[in-house]
C-alpha cells in the first residue's frame, strides 16, 4: 500500500471513529462537498494539498504525517 492510500485509509478511519461526514469536512477546508469523498473513494486528488492536510490534522488532533504529510521534525 502506498503513502497516499495509507493517508486515505487513515482519514476515512478518523471520519468514521469521530462520527464526522465527508461533506462537512470538505466545507471545513473550503472545498466542494464531494471533495473528501472523492479523495478517499476515487483517489482524486492524489494527495491532499498542504493547507487542507494541515487543517484536517488540526481538526482531528493528529500529526500531518498520518494524513500523508512529511515526517515531523525532531526538536
C-alpha positions, 0 to 999 in steps of 0.5 A: 500500500502506498503513502497516499492510500495509507493517508486515505485509509487513515482519514476515512478511519478518523471520519468514521471513529469521530462520527464526522461526514465527508461533506462537512469536512470538505466545507471545513477546508473550503472545498466542494462537498464531494471533495473528501469523498472523492479523495478517499473513494476515487483517489482524486486528488492524489494527495491532499494539498498542504493547507487542507492536510494541515487543517484536517490534522488540526481538526482531528488532533493528529500529526500531518504525517498520518494524513500523508504529510512529511515526517515531523521534525525532531526538536 
